[in-house]
Amino acid sequence: MELQLPQELVHKIIDELHESPSSLQSCALVAHAFVSQSQMHLFARMELKEDSPSSPRRFRDLISTSPHLALHVRSLALECDAENWESVSPILSAVARLTHLELVANKRLYFQLQPRPARAPFHAPFCFSALTSIELRHYEFHDADQFRALLINAVRLESLELANIVFAHPSLRPAAPRIAAPRAVLSTLNLWNMGGAAVTAILDALDITHITTLLVYNTPISPVLRANASALTKIQISAIRIATADAFDAAGPVVLAALKSLSLHSYVASGLPELLSHFGGLQCLPSLENVTVIFTHSSGHTYAYPDAWRNLDTMLRVLVEEGTLKTVKVYTGYTHAELPTQLRSWMPASDAAGVLSILTPDSPDFAAA
């Protein structure tokens, strides 16, 4: 007996199952009316790994016989290097409606502290007219022009994440006329484990002057701050394996008049005053409303620096007195009955103003960090 349901109702039923691949697979076998919507959700997010059932080679073979499936893909994450480029290249040509793309040279590099980047195998620009975000990890580009050419057609690109990207010739000036900068206007930039020369090459390759959200991890930050001084509204800094002095240059603090949110990830409290000194002791952040301090180490020794907390509180007091500061959140990563009381005693101005929150792992809102 043929199933008789309005197609709109069929779609709504399947949409409710979008996070259950096994249910979607079952729905696709119910009736022909269920197939298209089930496939749309099944293939919307694809993660392709080498040496697995969902390898790039298997997916390439699938879309070669059923090319319509590639048009369902909106988010694609895959391993891509010179060794598997023959399998990856047809996939990148087929997923025309992609909005998010993540490429990593090798997933095993995640477990190495300082992985050696692989040569970027890309020979032509990405041709995804709907692409809004890209993540590239562990690649070596020849120069800034090769990187620029890759993104030249990503006209809707809003978010760019780069991890451990290097350039064989970061300051090479081409003999031929320079390729025009991509027309996209980036709003979010995320840089992980990038060297100073690579950051300079990125700034040379792209028009990065409208960034509102900047996230950096073990990466020099000053050149990006200067390029976006009037636009930045949110910054997250993680200086774990890089000296604070190396994250900022000697040119001095940059006034960030629009910055609303500053998030600092650190191992120990002793480094906080030095980190904030590069923002002029917060005097260069006149619009700052929210400060978040997140500790990535769970030892009690992380916090036993009362002078550092007092210095931090002195810096924050200026914003408290001006009435701009709304919240100061400290995520401790360490549970101890006396810790919140200690921190409040070391930060009296922030505590008295009612802006200070101490969140330990047993706090209801701790997961928000």
Secondary structure, 3 states (H helix, E strand, C coil): CCCCCCHHHHHHHHHCCCCCHHHHHHHCCCCHHHHHHHHHHHCCEEEECCCCCCCHHHHHHHHHHCHHHHHHCCEEEEECCCCCHHHHHHHHHHCCCCCEEEEECCHHHHHCCCCCCEECCCCCCCCCCCCCEEEEECEEECCHHHHHHHCCCCCCCCEEEEECCEECCCCCCCCCCCCCCCCCCCCEEEEECCCHHHHHHHHHHCCCCCCCEEEEECCCCHHHHHHCCCCCCEEEEECCCCCHHHHCCCCCCCCCCCCCEEEEEECCHHHHHHHHHCCCCCCCCCCCCEEEEEECCCCHHHCCCHHHHHHHHHHHHHHHHHCCCCEEEEECCCCCCCHHHHHHHHCHHHHHCCCEEEECCCCCCHHHC
